Amino acid sequence: MMLQLSGVHAHYGPIHALRGVDIDVQVGEVVTLIGANGAGKSTLMMTLFGQPRASSGRVVFNGEDITALATHAIARRGISLVPEGRRIFPRMSVLENLQMGAVLGEPANFAIDLKRMHALFPILEERGLQRAGTLSGGEQQMLAIARALMSRPQLLLLDEPSLGLAPLYIKKIFQIIRELNRDHGMTILLVEQNAHHALRVAHRGYVLQHGRIILAGGGRELLANPEVRAAYLEGGHAATAA
């Protein structure tokens, strides 16, 4: 077991955002977490990094309880996050953003890792000296993923990677996710509102509603589930998946 959350509760001030969440991620899996806006998906990702800190429950990574660790210490354990909204450094060049991603890595690996990112994302080599804020939304998302990979994480967390992207780039991003897992063995925890794409690429999935896990199963199994289809795939509302 690479990652396990057991009975995790988390609060934003008076808001009880996570209510006893249990999930696990095995080595080499893509696991997706779907749910409506406000379900607690991004809170779960940030709680893994201690922002906010879990108010109760445990987060275990590679057999170590990381629940109370500082954020930088968690990152050094081999977890890397691509946050919602990308949050690249817009005034820095593409290359400088990748250099920032390598801060936690070994300096001796930088040239090798940069070459690997250029192979995965050829556009980033082409735009290396360009200011990152001038890239298209899809290119910025590729940069955000590449920046996260520069630290050689064992676990990659992707928070809404398709958000705000054109359909062509959404397709590309999910192709990249599939390639990272299939060809490079990357373990991925994916948070997505685009349930159709997310469940197609995932080995397993969880449905989060009002801070609680209400359904779990294989990606294809959830894709065919009538409650999931009504709530997330056919224009319904999450409230129908009670």
Secondary structure as the mmCIF struct_conf table of DSSP 4:
data_model
#
loop_
_struct_conf.conf_type_id
_struct_conf.id
_struct_conf.beg_label_comp_id
_struct_conf.beg_label_asym_id
_struct_conf.beg_label_seq_id
_struct_conf.end_label_comp_id
_struct_conf.end_label_asym_id
_struct_conf.end_label_seq_id
STRN STRN1 LEU A 3 TYR A 12
TURN_TY1_P TURN_TY1_P1 GLY A 13 PRO A 14
STRN STRN2 ILE A 15 VAL A 25
TURN_TY1_P TURN_TY1_P2 VAL A 27 GLY A 28
STRN STRN3 VAL A 30 ILE A 34
TURN_TY1_P TURN_TY1_P3 ASN A 37 GLY A 38
BEND BEND1 ALA A 39 GLY A 40
HELX_RH_AL_P HELX_RH_AL_P1 LYS A 41 LEU A 48
TURN_TY1_P TURN_TY1_P4 PHE A 49 GLY A 50
BEND BEND2 GLN A 51 PRO A 52
HELX_LH_PP_P HELX_LH_PP_P1 ARG A 53 ALA A 54
BEND BEND3 SER A 55 SER A 55
STRN STRN4 SER A 56 PHE A 61
TURN_TY1_P TURN_TY1_P5 ASN A 62 GLY A 63
STRN STRN5 GLU A 64 ASP A 65
TURN_TY1_P TURN_TY1_P6 THR A 67 ALA A 68
BEND BEND4 LEU A 69 LEU A 69
HELX_RH_AL_P HELX_RH_AL_P2 THR A 71 ARG A 76
TURN_TY1_P TURN_TY1_P7 ARG A 77 GLY A 78
STRN STRN6 ILE A 79 VAL A 82
TURN_TY1_P TURN_TY1_P8 GLU A 84 GLY A 85
TURN_TY1_P TURN_TY1_P9 PRO A 90 ARG A 91
BEND BEND5 MET A 92 MET A 92
STRN STRN7 SER A 93 SER A 93
HELX_RH_AL_P HELX_RH_AL_P3 VAL A 94 GLY A 101
TURN_TY1_P TURN_TY1_P10 ALA A 102 LEU A 104
BEND BEND6 GLY A 105 GLY A 105
HELX_RH_3T_P HELX_RH_3T_P1 PRO A 107 ASN A 109
HELX_RH_AL_P HELX_RH_AL_P4 PHE A 110 LEU A 120
HELX_RH_AL_P HELX_RH_AL_P5 PRO A 122 GLU A 126
TURN_TY1_P TURN_TY1_P11 ARG A 127 LEU A 129
BEND BEND7 GLN A 130 GLN A 130
STRN STRN8 ARG A 131 ARG A 131
HELX_RH_3T_P HELX_RH_3T_P2 ALA A 132 THR A 134
BEND BEND8 LEU A 135 LEU A 135
HELX_RH_AL_P HELX_RH_AL_P6 GLY A 137 LEU A 149
TURN_TY1_P TURN_TY1_P12 MET A 150 SER A 151
BEND BEND9 GLN A 154 GLN A 154
STRN STRN9 LEU A 155 ASP A 159
BEND BEND10 GLU A 160 GLU A 160
TURN_TY1_P TURN_TY1_P13 PRO A 161 GLY A 164
HELX_RH_AL_P HELX_RH_AL_P7 PRO A 167 HIS A 184
STRN STRN10 THR A 187 GLU A 192
BEND BEND11 GLN A 193 GLN A 193
HELX_RH_AL_P HELX_RH_AL_P8 ALA A 195 VAL A 201
BEND BEND12 HIS A 203 HIS A 203
STRN STRN11 ARG A 204 GLN A 209
TURN_TY1_P TURN_TY1_P14 HIS A 210 GLY A 211
STRN STRN12 ARG A 212 GLY A 218
HELX_RH_AL_P HELX_RH_AL_P9 GLY A 219 LEU A 223
TURN_TY1_P TURN_TY1_P15 ALA A 224 ALA A 224
HELX_RH_AL_P HELX_RH_AL_P10 PRO A 226 VAL A 228
HELX_RH_PI_P HELX_RH_PI_P1 ARG A 229 LEU A 233
BEND BEND13 GLU A 234 GLY A 235
HELX_RH_3T_P HELX_RH_3T_P3 ALA A 238 THR A 240
#
